[in-house]
């Protein structure tokens, strides 16, 4: 492979210029034309290509793409129509029309977000307050919202979870997952994820729960149940908002889902019953049923929808028309789920407000410690921004719907354990949303292109 230099413009352009042999590149393009000329951007977990054109004046190749993603690519290469691949060495210097194109000021993060995304923190807090007020003051709300249940979870909450996850799971590029796994690209990533999720996470949450709640065994058990339940739902939302790697996130969610069926019960028995002295009445099928219902159904719907539309309308129509249409559903489903959840638990939350604040201490500590520790680990391992973000949100997020289902099934809907499990998302949602903005803001300083 010949060497080349790449210059990233903040707008959307990448200029790949050969350090040597410019005439050679020009001759190749003149002989075969621009057709087939493309730029290839490679990350740890995926590879993407965009069309390119030869600039005779600069004797280089111009590509267009998302500057944020381009900056995070581990390698950038130019693929000639002949199939030869020219390696690009990022130098990140501005160029103008005479080899020096003016570098544009990057668009502020908040301006790149939609109105719904930009003020999501406000909407979530507002929905929480309204839900608690409605649940506390309107008679019969709790009974109506719990008129039917699925796997010990209110049917309205289950519907919200399905709506929340469906758009994200529709957008995952399942067609490249097999090659990613077969190529061995994810070996290090999976090892890091498994250690963080199934060894460090549960142990850390248990230690924090004992440190903050030594005299409240019921609440302590509920917090531990949250720490053991690895996230398979909302991490998809946080990862999407923070521009993480969606394909890698899908792989980690799938792995955690399978392991959750096998590991949740023994871990719960060990941390809650053996170390915590609390009785626990839950079976393997209870855990499996929750995973199948709250991940399996939206996953199957997402895959079926994606490939049905590919066959009927084509991939371009799916990306340009269908994806923008369904994308807001995820956040709407999130807000709806929060409203239903806190409406049901309003009396419990307000009647035990002191305990709620105490339970929030280990949860706040857990989310902060795990998230920033994972970012530091990923940086030390030289992972790119998308992979590091996915690892961090996967490790720090928890499957609150499973924790609530197990707490309710084992201890009852009005138990301290169930209330502590419900407080989990009360703390997790605003904290992890804040971390989305933090990671986007410090992206360039923490992960230099």
C-alpha positions, 0 to 999 in steps of 0.5 A: 500500500502506498502512503497518503495524507488525510486532511479533515475539514470541520464541514464534511470533507476529507482530502487524501493526498499522496505523500509521493506518487501524485501523478500515479494516482492521477493516471489511475483515475484518468484511465478508469474514471472516478467510478469505484473510487472511494474512501474507507473509514475503519473503526474497531467494530465496523468499516464504512465506505463513501464515494470519492472523487479525484481533485486534479488541482490538488492531485488528491482524493476528496471524500464527504462524510460525518466529520465527527465519525471521520475524526474517530476512525482508527484508519482512513484509506483510499480504495482505487478503482483497481482495488489498490488501497492507499493508507492515509496518515491523519495530519488534521491540517486545514487546506484552502482552494490552493491546497489550503481550504478554510477550516470551519468552526465546529457546530456546537453540540446543542445545535446538532441535537433536535429540539426533543434531544436538546431539552431531554433533561428538562422533559424528563424532570418535568415528566417525573414531577408531573407523574409523581403529582398525578400519582399522589393526588389522583385516586385510582391511578395506580390501580388503573395502570396496574390493571394488567401485568406481564412478568410482574411488570405493569402492561403500560410500562411494558408497552413503553419499553417496547416503543422505546426500544423498537426504533433503536433496534430497527437502525442496527446494521445486523447484516455486518454483525456476523463478519464482525464476530467472525473476524475476531475484531471484538475479542478485546472489547468483549473481554473488557465488557464481560469483566466490567458488567459481570465481575466489577459491576455487581461487586461494586454495587453490593459494596456501595449498598452495604456502605450507605445502607447498613441499617436498611436491609430491604432497601439494600437488597433492592439496590443490589438487585439493580446492580446485578441486572445488566442493561439491555434496554436504555443503554441503546438510547444513551449510546444513540444520543452520545454517538456511540457505535450502534453495531457494537452496542447491539452485540454487547446487548445481545451478549448481556441478554444471554448471560443475564438468563444464566447469571442473574439468578446465581448472582442474586442468590449470592449477593442478596441471600448469602451476603445480604441475608435476604430471602429470594424467591425467583426462578430461572424462567422468571429471569428468562421471561423478562429478557425475552419479553422486554428485549426479544419482542422489540428485537424481533420487531426491529429485525423484521421491520428492517428487512421487510422494508429493505425488500419492499421499498429499498435501503435508501427509502428506509434510511431517508424516510423511515428512520427519521419517522421512527427515531422520535418514538424512542424518546417518546417511549422513554418519557411515557415509561417514566410517567407510568413508572413514577405515577405507580410509585408516587405514594411510596416515593413521597412517603419514604422521601428520606429513605429515597435520598439515602438509596440514591447515594450508592446509585449516584456513586455507582454510575459515576465511578463505573462510567468514568473508570470505564472511560479511563480504561478504554483510553488506556487501551487506545479505544476510539470514542464510539467504542469507549462510549458504548463500553461506558454506557453499557457498564454503567447502565442497569436493567431496571425493568428486570430488577423491578420485576424480580423485586416485585415477584420476590418481595411484593409491589409495596416492599422496600426492595421494590421501592429501591428498585424503582428509585434506580431509574429515578437516579439513573435516567437524569444521571446518564442523560447528563453523562451523554452531554458530558461525553459529547462536550469533552469528546475532542479533548478526551479522544483526539482524532 
